[in-house]
Amino acid sequence: MAAVAELTSSSSSYTKTALQFSSQFSYVSTRVSGSRRVCLRPIPISQSSRIRCSVTSKEVQAPVAVKTEEAKKKPDCYGVFCLTYDLKAEEETKSWKKMVNVAVSGAAGMISNHLLFKLASGEVFGPDQPVALKLLGSERSLQALEGVAMELEDSLFPLLREVSIGIDPYEVFQDAEWALLIGAKPRGPGMERAGLLDINGQIFAEQGKALNAVASRNVKTIVVGNPCNTNALICLKNAPDIPAKNFHALTRLDENRAKCQLALKAGVFYDKVSNMTIWGNHSTTQVPDFLNAKIDGLPVKEVIKDTKWLEEEFTEVVQTRGGVLIKKWGRSSAASTAVSIVDAIRSLVTPTPEGDWFSTGVYTAGNPYGIADDIVFSMPCRSKGDGDYELVKDVKFDDYLWSRIKKTEAELLAEKKCVAHLTGEGIAVCDLPGDTMLPGEM
């Protein structure tokens, strides 16, 4: 049986080498319970069984609007993932679940370099959950994105069934059930915060439109690219057909940092710290809540009696941790950010332990705390493990906590006015209360 390697190309796609068997058999790769086998199926000699693997061309630009028939175009696969996993009914087992589609933007970046392998290994969605990864890059990062896909191929993850890569969100986000929006422009020297809000806001406005056009109607979106709270607001405003409740801004790394500091001060392991809330914006106005947090089941203030440390040093350390890390290491906290994304997803797909909660930035409409509506604000949440969440009601406030919450609220309301042109709410007016962007975003 002779195999012919054929390389094709077109103006709209890069095509990888594919094997075409010109005999009376077609090649189908089948994987069952982590093992792969080869099936040979007779086909008419006149037909050819061609496996075509391609990625989106550099020349393709994301459209402003998408027609329904265009939106349903299946994105092209990569390499070994182009092979058909042709499971017959009798080969399927109850232990394997329906494949989950996960889209990741900024997929060639450092955070994704840590995250993608956790997603593919089963660490995030479970050891019996097949995964399809849809990787979005830019024209400049497309070659690096191919390298990422090659590494995923070589890792032989039994749960990773599909990988597609491209630069057009309208193709990459097709049928996505989870969208992890990591890619964003970093703030360069001399760039005003308002400028960064506008530049990155345009990215997330377009991605919101793409999700609205082609993603699952119940897609869960976690925005990581900064300023993540306002980017999440822009994204959800541009996706009116998707529930606003499904959009999250990542503040889990801030929660993890706060737990670490409390554990160090109390001389306990971090798993003794619970009920930790980060309120507000992912910026230096964020509020790590030590009033409601607990250590080994006791209120923090009963274990750590140094109120001055809690109000000053603890709060400042959590707020500025990212910048300090960059100064010491010369790079941003990509690995711990990836871990916090995993934690954020797990908190939504596994039931929250009784009496505990987690932090995530969510849409404030109808919140029970008196925080302004129509912004994305980090608040305490619980989940039943179905991907949804509910806001925690049994929290308490004192004057110190509430005054800090109002400060971060004011910042987010100002950011909202600054991106009004991207949320469909009129002309943007930028009157930001100060430059409180996290140092790590420089």
C-alpha positions in Angstrom: 0.0 0.0 0.0 1.7 3.1 -1.2 1.5 6.4 0.7 1.9 9.7 -1.1 2.7 12.9 0.9 1.0 15.9 -0.6 1.6 19.6 0.4 -1.0 22.1 -0.7 -1.3 25.8 -0.1 -3.7 28.6 -0.8 -4.0 32.4 -0.2 -6.3 31.8 2.8 -4.6 28.9 4.6 -1.4 27.2 5.4 -1.7 23.4 4.7 0.3 20.8 6.5 1.6 17.7 5.0 -1.1 15.0 4.9 -1.0 11.4 4.0 -3.2 10.2 1.1 -3.6 6.5 0.7 -4.4 5.9 -3.0 -5.2 2.2 -2.5 -8.5 0.6 -1.7 -8.3 1.4 2.0 -8.7 4.6 4.0 -6.7 5.4 7.1 -8.6 6.2 10.3 -7.0 6.8 13.7 -9.2 5.7 16.6 -8.5 6.3 20.2 -10.4 4.5 23.0 -9.8 5.0 26.7 -6.4 6.6 26.0 -5.2 4.0 23.4 -4.9 4.6 19.6 -5.4 2.0 16.9 -5.6 1.9 13.1 -8.7 0.9 11.2 -8.7 0.0 7.6 -12.0 0.6 5.7 -12.6 -0.4 2.1 -13.6 2.5 -0.2 -14.1 2.6 -4.0 -10.8 2.8 -5.8 -12.0 5.9 -7.7 -12.3 7.9 -4.5 -9.3 9.4 -2.6 -9.1 9.6 1.1 -7.4 12.9 1.8 -6.7 14.4 5.2 -6.2 18.1 4.9 -4.9 20.1 7.8 -4.5 23.8 7.7 -4.6 27.0 9.8 -5.9 30.4 9.0 -3.8 32.7 6.8 -2.0 35.8 8.0 -4.0 37.7 5.4 -7.4 37.0 6.9 -8.8 39.8 9.1 -11.6 39.5 11.6 -14.8 40.8 10.0 -17.0 43.4 11.5 -20.2 41.3 10.9 -20.6 37.7 10.1 -23.3 35.9 8.1 -24.8 32.8 9.7 -23.4 30.5 7.0 -20.0 32.0 7.5 -20.2 31.7 11.2 -20.8 28.0 11.1 -17.6 27.3 9.2 -15.5 24.7 11.0 -12.0 26.0 11.8 -9.1 23.9 10.4 -7.3 21.3 12.4 -3.7 20.9 13.1 -1.4 17.9 12.4 -2.3 14.6 14.0 -5.5 16.2 15.3 -6.8 16.2 11.7 -7.2 12.4 11.9 -10.7 11.2 12.4 -11.4 9.7 15.8 -14.1 7.3 14.5 -15.5 5.7 17.6 -18.1 3.1 16.9 -21.0 2.8 19.2 -19.8 -0.4 20.8 -16.4 1.1 21.5 -17.7 4.1 23.5 -17.7 3.7 27.3 -19.7 5.4 29.9 -16.4 6.7 31.5 -15.8 9.1 28.6 -17.8 12.3 28.4 -18.8 14.5 25.5 -15.8 16.6 24.3 -15.6 20.1 25.7 -14.5 22.9 23.4 -12.1 25.4 25.0 -11.0 28.5 23.1 -7.9 30.4 24.3 -6.7 33.8 23.0 -3.1 34.8 23.3 -2.4 31.1 22.9 1.3 31.6 22.0 2.0 33.7 25.1 3.8 32.7 28.4 0.6 32.3 30.4 -0.9 30.0 27.8 2.4 28.1 27.6 1.7 26.9 31.2 -2.1 26.7 30.9 -2.6 24.7 27.7 -0.8 21.6 29.0 -2.9 21.6 32.2 -6.1 21.8 30.1 -4.9 19.0 27.8 -3.8 16.7 30.7 -7.2 16.5 32.4 -6.0 18.6 35.4 -8.8 21.1 34.8 -11.9 19.3 33.7 -11.2 15.9 35.0 -9.5 12.6 34.0 -12.4 11.4 31.9 -13.2 14.6 30.0 -12.0 14.8 26.4 -11.0 18.3 25.3 -10.7 20.3 22.0 -8.4 23.3 22.1 -9.1 26.2 19.8 -6.1 28.5 19.8 -6.2 32.1 18.8 -3.1 34.1 17.9 -2.1 37.1 15.9 -0.4 37.4 12.5 2.9 38.0 14.3 2.5 35.0 16.6 1.2 32.5 14.1 4.4 30.6 13.6 4.9 30.4 17.4 1.3 29.1 17.6 2.2 26.3 15.2 5.1 25.4 17.6 2.6 25.3 20.5 0.5 22.9 18.5 3.5 20.7 17.7 4.3 20.5 21.5 0.8 19.5 22.2 1.0 16.8 19.5 4.3 15.4 21.0 2.9 15.3 24.5 0.5 12.4 23.6 -2.3 13.6 25.8 -5.1 10.9 25.6 -7.8 13.4 26.4 -6.8 16.0 23.8 -8.8 15.1 20.7 -8.7 18.3 18.6 -6.4 21.3 18.2 -7.2 24.1 15.8 -5.2 27.3 15.4 -5.9 30.6 13.7 -6.0 34.4 13.8 -9.7 35.0 13.2 -11.9 34.8 16.3 -14.9 34.2 14.2 -13.4 30.8 13.1 -11.5 29.9 16.3 -14.4 30.6 18.7 -16.8 28.3 16.7 -18.9 26.3 19.2 -16.6 27.2 22.1 -18.1 26.3 25.5 -15.3 28.0 27.4 -13.4 31.1 26.2 -10.2 32.0 28.1 -9.3 35.5 26.8 -5.7 36.0 27.7 -4.2 37.9 24.8 -4.0 41.7 25.3 -1.5 44.5 24.5 0.8 45.3 27.5 1.2 48.9 28.5 4.4 50.4 27.0 6.5 53.3 28.2 4.7 56.6 28.3 1.3 55.0 27.5 -1.6 56.6 29.4 -4.0 54.3 31.1 -6.9 55.6 29.1 -5.0 54.7 25.9 -4.5 51.1 27.1 -8.2 50.9 27.9 -9.1 52.0 24.4 -6.6 49.7 22.6 -7.4 46.6 24.5 -11.0 47.5 24.7 -11.2 47.3 20.9 -9.7 43.8 21.0 -12.3 42.6 23.5 -15.2 44.3 21.7 -14.3 42.3 18.6 -13.9 39.1 20.5 -17.3 39.7 22.2 -18.9 40.1 18.8 -17.2 36.9 17.6 -18.4 34.9 20.7 -21.9 36.3 20.1 -21.8 35.1 16.5 -20.4 31.6 16.7 -19.8 30.3 20.3 -22.1 28.2 22.3 -25.1 30.1 23.7 -23.9 29.2 27.2 -20.2 29.8 26.7 -18.4 30.6 29.9 -15.8 33.4 29.4 -12.9 34.3 31.7 -11.1 37.5 30.8 -7.5 37.6 31.8 -6.1 40.4 29.6 -5.8 43.6 31.5 -7.5 45.8 32.6 -9.6 42.6 32.9 -12.7 44.0 34.8 -13.4 46.6 32.2 -12.4 44.3 29.3 -14.9 41.8 30.6 -17.6 44.5 30.6 -16.8 45.5 27.0 -16.8 41.8 26.0 -20.2 41.1 27.5 -21.8 44.3 26.1 -20.8 43.1 22.6 -22.3 39.7 23.2 -25.9 40.5 23.9 -27.1 37.0 23.1 -25.0 35.4 25.8 -26.0 35.8 29.5 -24.0 38.6 31.1 -23.6 36.3 34.1 -21.4 34.0 32.0 -18.5 36.6 31.9 -15.8 36.6 34.5 -12.7 38.8 35.2 -9.8 36.9 36.7 -9.1 38.0 40.3 -8.3 34.5 41.5 -4.5 35.1 41.5 -5.2 38.0 43.9 -7.2 35.7 46.2 -4.4 33.1 46.1 -1.8 35.8 47.0 -4.0 37.0 49.9 -4.4 33.4 51.3 -0.6 32.9 51.1 0.1 36.1 53.1 -2.4 35.2 55.8 -1.1 31.7 56.1 2.5 33.0 56.5 1.5 35.5 59.2 -0.5 32.9 61.1 2.1 30.2 60.7 -0.3 27.7 59.1 -0.4 26.0 55.7 -2.5 27.8 53.1 -5.3 25.2 53.0 -6.3 26.4 56.5 -7.3 29.8 55.0 -10.9 30.0 53.6 -13.6 32.5 52.8 -11.1 34.9 51.2 -12.7 37.6 49.1 -11.1 40.1 46.7 -13.5 43.0 46.2 -13.5 45.2 43.2 -11.0 45.9 40.4 -7.9 44.0 39.5 -5.8 47.0 40.2 -4.1 48.5 43.3 -7.5 49.6 44.5 -8.6 45.9 45.0 -9.7 45.1 48.5 -8.4 41.9 50.1 -11.1 41.2 52.7 -9.7 40.0 56.0 -12.9 40.8 57.9 -14.8 37.8 56.4 -11.9 35.5 55.8 -11.2 32.6 58.2 -8.1 30.7 59.4 -8.8 27.1 60.5 -12.5 28.0 60.8 -11.9 31.1 63.0 -12.2 34.7 61.9 -8.9 36.1 60.8 -9.0 38.9 63.3 -9.3 36.4 66.1 -6.1 34.6 64.9 -4.1 37.6 63.7 -4.7 40.4 66.2 -2.4 42.9 64.6 -5.0 45.1 63.0 -2.4 47.6 61.7 -0.6 44.8 59.8 -3.9 43.7 58.2 -5.0 47.1 57.2 -1.6 48.3 55.9 1.1 45.8 55.1 -1.1 42.8 54.2 -3.3 44.9 52.0 -0.4 46.6 50.2 1.5 43.3 49.7 -1.5 41.7 48.0 -2.1 44.8 45.8 1.5 45.2 44.6 2.7 41.6 44.6 2.8 41.3 40.8 5.1 44.4 40.5 7.5 43.2 43.2 7.8 39.8 41.5 8.7 41.5 38.2 11.4 43.5 39.8 13.0 40.4 41.4 12.6 38.0 38.5 12.5 40.3 35.5 9.3 38.7 34.1 5.6 38.6 34.9 3.8 36.0 37.0 2.8 33.8 34.0 3.0 30.4 35.8 0.9 31.5 38.9 -1.6 33.3 36.6 -2.1 30.0 34.7 -2.6 28.2 38.0 -5.2 30.7 39.1 -7.0 30.3 35.8 -7.2 26.6 36.5 -8.4 27.3 40.0 -11.1 29.7 38.6 -12.4 27.1 36.2 -12.4 24.4 38.8 -14.4 26.6 41.2 -17.1 26.7 38.6 -17.1 23.0 37.6 -16.8 21.5 41.1 -19.2 22.2 44.0 -17.9 24.8 46.5 -17.1 23.2 49.8 -19.8 23.8 52.4 -19.4 27.2 54.1 -16.6 28.4 51.8 -16.6 30.7 48.7 -14.3 32.0 46.0 -13.6 35.3 44.3 -14.3 36.2 40.7 -15.1 39.4 38.8 -18.7 39.2 37.7 -21.5 41.5 36.4 -23.0 43.5 39.2 -26.7 43.7 38.1 -28.9 42.8 41.0 -26.1 42.2 43.5 -27.1 42.1 47.2 -24.3 44.4 48.5 -25.4 47.8 47.2 -22.5 48.0 44.7 -23.3 50.0 41.6 -25.0 48.1 38.8 -23.6 47.6 35.3 -19.9 47.1 36.1 -17.7 43.9 36.5 -16.7 43.7 40.1 -14.9 41.0 42.0 -17.3 39.5 44.7 -17.6 36.3 46.7 -19.4 33.4 44.9 -20.4 29.8 45.4 -21.0 27.2 42.7 -22.9 23.9 42.5 -20.3 22.6 40.0 -22.5 23.2 36.9 -20.5 26.2 35.6 -22.9 28.6 37.1 -22.5 30.5 40.4 -24.5 32.5 43.0 -23.4 35.5 45.0 -22.8 34.9 48.7 -25.2 36.8 50.9 -23.9 36.0 54.4 -21.0 38.5 54.5 -20.5 41.5 56.8 -19.1 44.9 56.3 -17.4 47.5 58.6 -16.5 51.1 57.8 -13.0 50.2 56.8 -14.0 47.5 54.3 -16.9 49.6 52.9 -14.8 52.7 52.3 -12.3 50.6 50.4 -15.0 49.0 48.3 -16.4 52.4 47.4 -13.0 53.5 46.2 -12.5 50.6 43.8 -16.1 51.0 42.7 -15.4 54.6 41.8 -12.4 53.5 39.7 -14.5 51.0 37.8 -17.3 53.5 37.1 -14.7 55.9 35.7 -13.2 53.2 33.5 -16.7 52.4 32.3 -17.2 56.0 31.1 -13.8 55.8 29.4 -14.9 53.0 27.2 -18.5 54.1 26.5 -17.8 54.1 22.8 -17.0 50.4 23.0 -20.0 49.4 25.0 -22.6 51.2 22.9 -23.3 53.8 25.6 -22.3 57.0 23.8 -19.2 59.2 23.7 -16.2 58.2 25.9 -15.3 60.6 28.7 -12.0 59.8 30.5 -11.7 61.2 34.0 -9.8 58.5 35.8 -9.2 59.0 39.5 -5.5 58.1 39.3 -3.1 55.7 37.8 -3.8 52.6 39.8 -3.0 50.0 37.2 -1.1 47.1 38.6 2.7 47.5 38.2 2.9 44.2 36.5 1.0 45.6 33.6 3.8 48.0 32.6 
